[in-house]
Amino acid sequence: MLKLAEEVGELVRAHLKKTGQARVSSAEQDTLQQEYENELADVLGQLLVLAALSKVDLGAVLDRKWLRWHPDRISATDYASAVTR
């Protein structure tokens, strides 16, 4: 969990640099996008490790938590009602 938190902190720092909210040296200017992408990958990697160690099926959880309101899974009326809440 601490390693995941560390990686999220590094992602925040990369995001701030990329969006002009933190100082960036001229040497760093050309690598901002790659640094941001690398930090996203590090966060995802650490999250996958944590899920595996915790015996959590992230695919099933994402399906249950994020995709339950997908228009292919519910009626158009129910979907429209959920979106306008």
Number of C-alpha atoms within 10 A of each C-alpha: 10 8 13 18 13 14 21 18 14 19 21 15 16 24 20 16 20 19 9 10 11 12 10 14 9 8 8 12 11 10 12 18 15 12 19 20 14 15 21 18 14 19 20 15 14 19 18 16 14 15 13 12 9 9 9 12 11 13 9 11 11 11 12 11 10 10 13 12 17 12 13 10 11 12 12 12 9 12 15 13 10 10 8 6 5
